[in-house]
Structures are given as structure tokens and as C-alpha cells.
Amino acid sequence: MKTMKISEAVVRRLPVYLRFLNELSKKNVQTVSSQDLGQKLDLNPAQIRKDLAYFGEFGKKGIGYDVDYLIEKIRQILKLNKIIPVALVGAGNLGRALCNYNAYLKDNMKIVAVFDSHESKIGDTINNLKVKSTSEMKATIQELKVRIGIITVPAAEAQQVANQFVEAGVEAILNFAPMIIKVPGEMRVHHADFTTELQSLAYYLD
């Protein structure tokens, strides 16, 4: 499998393909062409073929892609064929919503621990997970072998949480706090800022 020089844009499109393929599988659709994928996802079919070709030859000319086989391969590429433990810090409305959504997904990326620094939230239960104090983060994360951390705390607390994730050995962070956090160079951080996305959409309004 080719793994060198894969751009972030390609990696970000793979989950989009996977989501649509899962929908096709649920409808018992057995094969799909890059043209069909491109039309449904508003992407260039040539781009789809190029993206998938980075990782191998999955389709057959004149037939297309076997849906279930391609689902399996994309899940392997994204490392979703094994359980990936996730920890979330910030048991407010957003944190609770993400926990509820994660439980609904029934995917291999599992939120296995929830933390908060506020006494009023510690001890609460969200989808059978008891909210723990952030003072327990390092020990719990290492015990559960958590690999990804999610930050849903106010901006002023985000960097401290990121530091705790780094100290505990987390490998990647999804940050919902409206600020840029600093982490060691080998750690990957993705920022999900609702305000920025809404403001950029406003530009396109008449």
C-alpha cells in the first residue's frame, strides 16, 4: 500500500467516501462507479479515482467498485478496523452531544472517558460513562490506552487541557475550543470552530 506523500485533503475526503458507501451498503447496492460517486458527492470522478489509487487498485474498469470491499479497504486505511479509544474533556452541552452522537454511531472510535474540572459536573453519567475529574486524566487515559482527545472546554481552559493530553500520551486532538492550541510537532491537532465556519459562510450571502 502506498503511504508516502498523501495530502491532508485526500485523507479528509476518505471519510466522506466511507459515509456514502455505508449508505449504499445499507440499501444493498453492490457496485458503484466513480461517476456515480462524483455525482452524489459533487466531486470530480477523476479526483475520486486518483484519491483511491494512492492506496491500491480497488475498482474494475467498466464495472466500478465493489461497495462492501471498498468500505473494508477504506476502514483499513483510516485504521477504523480496530477500536480506537477516545477521551473527551468538557461535559457541557457540546460535550454531552458528542458523547450521545458517538454512542449512536456504533463505530470503532469509542469515547471511553469523559472529564471535567467543575465539581457540579463530576460524577454525572453520560451514556454509562461517569464524568471524572481532570485530575484523573493521566492515569485513566494511560489505563484505557486512549489515543485521541477531544476538547470541548471554554477557550481559557483549552491549552491546559491540551497540555494534560500531551502529558498523558495522547497522539491526536480534536479541538472545539475557539482558540489555537500549541502542542509538540509530532502531535496532530484538528480544529473545529463553529464560529469561524459560520462567519466564513456569511461572506457568500447576498
C-alpha positions as CSV (number, residue, x, y, z in Angstrom):
1,M,0.0,0.0,0.0
2,K,1.3,3.5,-0.9
3,T,1.5,5.7,2.2
4,M,4.0,8.3,1.2
5,K,3.1,12.0,0.4
6,I,-0.6,11.6,0.9
7,S,-2.0,15.1,1.2
8,E,-4.4,16.0,4.1
9,A,-7.1,16.9,1.5
10,V,-7.1,13.3,0.3
11,V,-7.3,11.9,3.9
12,R,-10.2,14.2,4.7
13,R,-12.1,13.0,1.7
14,L,-11.8,9.3,2.6
15,P,-14.4,9.6,5.4
16,V,-16.8,11.3,3.0
17,Y,-16.5,8.4,0.6
18,L,-16.9,5.9,3.5
19,R,-20.1,7.6,4.8
20,F,-21.7,7.5,1.4
21,L,-20.6,3.9,0.7
22,N,-22.1,2.8,4.0
23,E,-25.4,4.4,2.9
24,L,-25.2,2.4,-0.3
25,S,-24.4,-0.8,1.6
26,K,-27.5,-0.3,3.8
27,K,-29.6,-0.2,0.5
28,N,-27.9,-3.4,-0.7
29,V,-26.2,-1.6,-3.5
30,Q,-23.3,-3.9,-4.6
31,T,-21.3,-1.8,-7.0
32,V,-20.8,1.9,-7.7
33,S,-18.8,3.8,-10.3
34,S,-16.6,6.8,-9.7
35,Q,-19.1,8.8,-11.9
36,D,-21.9,7.9,-9.5
37,L,-19.8,8.8,-6.5
38,G,-18.8,12.1,-8.1
39,Q,-22.3,13.0,-8.9
40,K,-23.7,12.2,-5.5
41,L,-20.8,13.9,-3.6
42,D,-20.3,16.8,-6.0
43,L,-16.7,15.7,-6.7
44,N,-14.7,15.1,-9.9
45,P,-14.8,11.4,-10.7
46,A,-11.1,11.6,-11.8
47,Q,-10.3,13.0,-8.4
48,I,-12.0,10.1,-6.6
49,R,-10.2,7.6,-8.7
50,K,-6.9,9.4,-8.0
51,D,-7.5,9.5,-4.3
52,L,-8.3,5.8,-4.1
53,A,-5.4,4.9,-6.4
54,Y,-2.9,6.2,-3.8
55,F,-3.8,3.2,-1.7
56,G,-4.3,0.5,-4.3
57,E,-6.4,-0.7,-7.2
58,F,-9.9,-1.2,-5.8
59,G,-12.1,-0.9,-8.9
60,K,-12.6,-2.7,-12.2
61,K,-12.9,-0.8,-15.5
62,G,-16.4,-0.9,-16.8
63,I,-17.8,-2.3,-13.5
64,G,-16.8,0.2,-10.8
65,Y,-16.1,-0.5,-7.2
66,D,-17.5,-3.3,-5.0
67,V,-19.2,-1.3,-2.3
68,D,-18.6,-3.6,0.7
69,Y,-15.0,-4.4,-0.4
70,L,-14.2,-0.6,-0.7
71,I,-15.8,0.0,2.7
72,E,-13.5,-2.6,4.2
73,K,-10.4,-1.1,2.5
74,I,-11.1,2.5,3.4
75,R,-11.7,1.5,7.0
76,Q,-8.3,-0.3,7.0
77,I,-6.7,2.8,5.5
78,L,-8.3,5.0,8.2
79,K,-7.4,2.4,10.9
80,L,-11.1,2.1,11.7
81,N,-10.9,-1.7,11.5
82,K,-9.9,-1.7,15.2
83,I,-11.1,0.0,18.3
84,I,-9.7,3.5,18.8
85,P,-10.3,4.7,22.4
86,V,-11.1,8.5,22.7
87,A,-11.3,10.7,25.7
88,L,-13.4,13.9,25.9
89,V,-12.8,16.9,28.3
90,G,-15.7,19.2,28.9
91,A,-19.0,17.8,29.9
92,G,-21.1,20.8,28.9
93,N,-23.8,20.8,26.3
94,L,-21.4,20.2,23.3
95,G,-19.5,17.5,25.1
96,R,-22.7,15.7,26.0
97,A,-24.0,16.0,22.5
98,L,-20.8,14.5,21.1
99,C,-21.0,11.6,23.6
100,N,-24.6,10.9,22.6
101,Y,-23.7,11.1,18.9
102,N,-20.7,8.8,19.3
103,A,-22.9,6.2,21.1
104,Y,-25.4,6.4,18.3
105,L,-22.8,5.9,15.6
106,K,-21.7,2.5,16.9
107,D,-18.3,2.9,15.3
108,N,-14.9,1.7,16.3
109,M,-13.9,5.2,17.5
110,K,-15.2,5.0,21.1
111,I,-15.4,7.7,23.6
112,V,-14.3,5.7,26.7
113,A,-13.8,8.5,29.2
114,V,-15.2,11.9,30.0
115,F,-13.6,14.6,32.2
116,D,-14.5,18.0,33.6
117,S,-12.9,20.3,36.1
118,H,-16.1,21.7,37.6
119,E,-17.4,20.0,40.7
120,S,-21.0,20.4,39.6
121,K,-20.4,18.0,36.6
122,I,-18.1,15.5,38.2
123,G,-20.0,12.3,38.9
124,D,-22.7,12.9,36.3
125,T,-23.3,10.0,33.9
126,I,-23.4,10.4,30.1
127,N,-24.2,7.2,28.2
128,N,-22.9,5.0,31.0
129,L,-19.7,7.0,31.3
130,K,-19.2,8.7,34.7
131,V,-17.7,12.2,34.4
132,K,-14.3,12.1,36.1
133,S,-12.2,15.0,37.5
134,T,-9.5,16.3,35.2
135,S,-7.1,15.4,38.0
136,E,-7.7,11.7,37.0
137,M,-6.9,12.3,33.3
138,K,-3.4,11.0,33.0
139,A,-4.0,7.7,35.0
140,T,-7.3,7.0,33.2
141,I,-6.0,7.8,29.7
142,Q,-3.0,5.6,30.2
143,E,-5.1,2.8,31.7
144,L,-7.6,2.8,28.8
145,K,-4.9,3.4,26.2
146,V,-6.6,6.5,24.8
147,R,-5.1,7.6,21.5
148,I,-7.3,10.6,20.6
149,G,-8.5,13.5,22.8
150,I,-11.5,15.8,22.3
151,I,-11.5,19.3,23.8
152,T,-14.9,21.0,24.4
153,V,-14.0,23.4,27.2
154,P,-14.0,27.2,27.1
155,A,-11.1,28.9,25.3
156,A,-9.4,29.9,28.5
157,E,-9.1,26.3,29.6
158,A,-8.2,24.7,26.3
159,Q,-4.4,25.0,26.4
160,Q,-4.2,23.5,29.9
161,V,-6.3,20.5,28.7
162,A,-4.1,20.1,25.7
163,N,-1.0,20.1,27.9
164,Q,-2.7,17.3,30.0
165,F,-3.4,15.3,26.9
166,V,0.2,15.6,25.8
167,E,1.5,14.6,29.2
168,A,-0.8,11.6,29.2
169,G,0.5,10.4,25.9
170,V,-2.5,11.1,23.6
171,E,-1.5,11.1,20.0
172,A,-4.0,13.4,18.4
173,I,-6.5,16.1,19.4
174,L,-9.8,17.4,18.0
175,N,-10.2,20.9,19.4
176,F,-13.7,22.5,19.6
177,A,-12.5,25.4,21.7
178,P,-12.3,28.7,19.8
179,M,-8.5,29.1,20.1
180,I,-5.3,27.7,18.6
181,I,-3.6,25.3,21.0
182,K,0.1,24.6,21.0
183,V,1.3,21.0,21.0
184,P,4.6,19.2,20.2
185,G,5.3,19.0,16.5
186,E,4.7,15.2,16.2
187,M,1.1,15.6,17.5
188,R,-1.7,16.3,15.1
189,V,-4.5,18.7,16.0
190,H,-7.6,19.4,14.1
191,H,-9.7,22.5,14.9
192,A,-13.5,22.5,14.7
193,D,-14.5,26.2,15.2
194,F,-18.3,26.7,14.6
195,T,-18.0,30.5,14.8
196,T,-15.3,30.7,12.1
197,E,-17.3,28.4,9.8
198,L,-20.4,30.5,10.2
199,Q,-18.6,33.8,9.7
200,S,-17.0,32.4,6.5
201,L,-20.4,31.4,5.2
202,A,-21.7,34.9,5.8
203,Y,-19.3,36.2,3.1
204,Y,-21.2,34.3,0.4
205,L,-24.6,35.8,1.4
206,D,-26.2,38.4,-0.8
